Amino acid sequence: MSTLTAADDTRAPTLSVPFADCWITEPAQAAAQDVLASGWVTTGKESQAFESEFAAHVGADHAVAVSSCTVGIELALRSLRLPAGAPVLTSTMTFCGAVHAIQHAGLRPVLVDVDEVTGMPTPATVARAAGTCEEKPAGLVLVHWAGDPLDVAALAGAAGLPTDRVVEDAAHGLGSHWRGAPVGSGSAVCFSFYATKNLPIGEGGMVTSDDPDRVAWMRRARLHGMSQDAWRRYLPGGSWRYDVAESGLKANMSDVQAAIGRAQLRALPDWQQRRAVLAARYDDNLRGVPGVQLPHRPEPGAGRHAWHLYAIQVGGGARDDLARQLAERGVGTSVHFIPVHHFSHFAGLVPPGGLPGADSLFERLLSLPLYPRLTTAQVDHVATAVVDVIEGALR
Ligand SMILES: Cc1ncc(COP(=O)(O)O)c(C=O)c1O
């Protein structure tokens, strides 16, 4: 009997260069199998080991494994114990989940505009947003957008905040460095292991921190606020007693995810190198093409891009047409991001004077495929298609 349905007839043709790829290596698949066979699948020794190995990888003192980056941002914000409804600044050029996290933590998001070239908030846009708050901002969520590292200290200063009031959204930032320090060595840095991220597990996240008190709080709060997780209760000599001192979340990571993460982490240095090679190849192919601006990156010596995304800017209102024609040629693309104030849920957050930098940048953004299994021939194919379409439009 056929397993095909009528819908298969109308499905889009398979893209020859899909936008994204989720590579779960064979060792990672085997590690997951081992955990499944072990009889212990929830948070346990694999999660603990993943936390230690991940912390070492990003130069952090501590790491707390969680179920997603979104919930990691919420936990990091909650661990600041800010007053309910306090204003928290965040870039509008980010993923909606980061702004939901502020709301779910009982705080009030205040949107910050970005530079229309770099896509990042600047000291001036942060100070302007801070000036719109009736009370002093209580926190700042900063995204290392596309893997391009931000100057956290400068932006915190512009908000009038100490750096421990910054929650870094490093969903794109695994592998970024700023002034010699890996992103991850700050006081609350949240990573994503979503299927398309630089360290894909499928789902999952990690919060790294240099503050042992916040770490202890987040460890409890990620599992209902319980004073002892199941692993500790069921260890030989463990006790079934525990306390619940506050309202926690259900946001722990399973050992299956952690085992995949540990194995994937071993591949990460090679993957990061590969991303940099592929980004340089796009640069070589696209540099000087009229109407195309290459992705922003740190000045030499200032930092290192993680190349989560290769997001070009396409001028002259040509972005949508380029995306459509690339799709016709078998190339998948995406846009990161639709500024959050364009969504109906957040429309009420637009400040007087609007967010013109983000509005202008959004019209031009186009993310091209970038992942370790992409071949250089595929990069050349994508870049040639971009050049053909653009030159065709100019003809
Ligand atoms: C910048 C940014 N922040 C946060 C998230 C949320 O990550 P997660 O799916 O792990 O919650 C994403 C996911 O795409 C993202 O791109």
The ligand as an SDF file (V2000), in Angstrom:
LIG
                    3D

 16 16  0  0  0  0  0  0  0  0999 V2000
   18.0960   34.9180   19.3210 C   0  0  0  0  0  0  0  0  0  0  0  0
   17.2820   33.7900   19.8810 C   0  0  0  0  0  0  0  0  0  0  0  0
   16.9560   33.8180   21.1820 N   0  0  0  0  0  0  0  0  0  0  0  0
   16.2580   32.8250   21.7490 C   0  0  0  0  0  0  0  0  0  0  0  0
   15.8340   31.7500   21.0020 C   0  0  0  0  0  0  0  0  0  0  0  0
   15.0250   30.6810   21.6690 C   0  0  0  0  0  0  0  0  0  0  0  0
   15.7420   29.4880   21.7670 O   0  0  0  0  0  0  0  0  0  0  0  0
   14.9870   28.1710   22.2660 P   0  0  0  0  0  0  0  0  0  0  0  0
   14.2500   27.6240   21.1030 O   0  0  0  0  0  0  0  0  0  0  0  0
   16.0920   27.2600   22.7360 O   0  0  0  0  0  0  0  0  0  0  0  0
   14.1010   28.5840   23.3780 O   0  0  0  0  0  0  0  0  0  0  0  0
   16.1420   31.6800   19.6470 C   0  0  0  0  0  0  0  0  0  0  0  0
   15.6860   30.5180   18.8500 C   0  0  0  0  0  0  0  0  0  0  0  0
   15.5690   30.4760   17.6970 O   0  0  0  0  0  0  0  0  0  0  0  0
   16.8920   32.7220   19.0650 C   0  0  0  0  0  0  0  0  0  0  0  0
   17.2040   32.7060   17.7680 O   0  0  0  0  0  0  0  0  0  0  0  0
  1  2  1  0
  2  3  1  0
  2 15  2  0
  3  4  2  0
  4  5  1  0
  5  6  1  0
  5 12  2  0
  6  7  1  0
  7  8  1  0
  8  9  2  0
  8 10  1  0
  8 11  1  0
 12 13  1  0
 12 15  1  0
 13 14  2  0
 15 16  1  0
M  END
$$$$
